[in-house]
Amino acid sequence: NAGVTQTPKFQVLKTGQSMTLQCAQDMNHNSMYWYRQDPGMGLRLIYYSASEGTTDKGEVPNGYNVSRLNKREFSLRLESAAPSQTSVYFCASSDVQGYTGELFFGEGSRLTVL
Amino acid sequence: AQKITQTQPGMFVQEKEAVTLDCTYDTSDQSYGLFWYKQPSSGEMIFLIYQGSYDEQNATEGRYSLNFQKARKSANLVISASQLGDSAMYFCAMREGGESAALIFGKGTTLSVSS
């Protein structure tokens, strides 16, 4: 019953460092997403992948890159971290059928950029 | 303009009372889906309820119901008989048309239930 697994759960970076957040789902979902959550801002979409082999920008893509490695895995990369990227990051997946299909979320990854 | 608006930053209710969390949305699509999620202080996101734009009946899931007023573009969450464990942040979200199938979230409402 793993669902959506994100690693790492916590990370502290210095400005300019790079890192990759890993996400894997075992529900055979086609769609996967990365969101960030900041206080008072709700969840904002960074990137998404509607199906294996495709990725698209969301609302706040600047400073991030993604890779849909296969159907199970969707990683988020920060090439040169900035303090503005301090946030909680959520990966999610969904079996979208029309407009139904709720998102299943990982537990979140708390990133601090100093 | 915001796609999802939750105007109540915080709500307070006593145990066993009902509470309504407001959500209005903005879309020109005829087809869309509306979702509510709960985020307790532990941080996980828990799906509560879904309403499709063509659903004629309001969705219900246990103590949760969604008061869907299409003409007003509102999708309020009603929690009946509040419990202490309902204290959490609640997010309204919408899925519009297109291939993204991503959800657009509101900024959330914090619900505090007291005994």
Interface residues (C-beta under 8 A of the other chain):
Chain A: S31 Y33 Y35 G40 M41 G42 L43 R44 L45 Y48 A50 D56 G58 V88 F90 A92 S94 V96 G98 Y99 T100 G101 E102 L103 F104 F105 E107 G108
Chain B: I4 S31 Y32 G33 F35 G43 E44 M45 F47 Y50 G52 S53 F91 A93 R95 G97 E99 S100 A101 A102 L103 I104 F105 G106 K107 G108
